[in-house]
Amino acid sequence: MNGTIKTKTEKGFGFISRAGESKDLFFHSKDLVGVTFDELQVGDTVSFDVVNGDKGPSAKNVKRA
């Protein structure tokens, strides 16, 4: 699945917007692959897997597309 980095926090997590979805998807810096949290910028296109966690869906295996 693909999306766009919408926000990043200083605490090492952020949210990804997806076309056709009203709710943004949470991601954590430990779920990045091949890119560091500092290298990612708001507006970057990323690919990822969606998984259901304790707090709802989130993004795992986040890579710069």
Sequence and secondary structure as in RCSB ss.txt:
>XXXX:A:sequence
MNGTIKTKTEKGFGFISRAGESKDLFFHSKDLVGVTFDELQVGDTVSFDVVNGDKGPSAKNVKRA
>XXXX:A:secstr
 EEEEEEE TTSEEEEE TT SS EEEEGGGBSSS TTT  TT EEEEEEEEETTEEEEEEEEE 
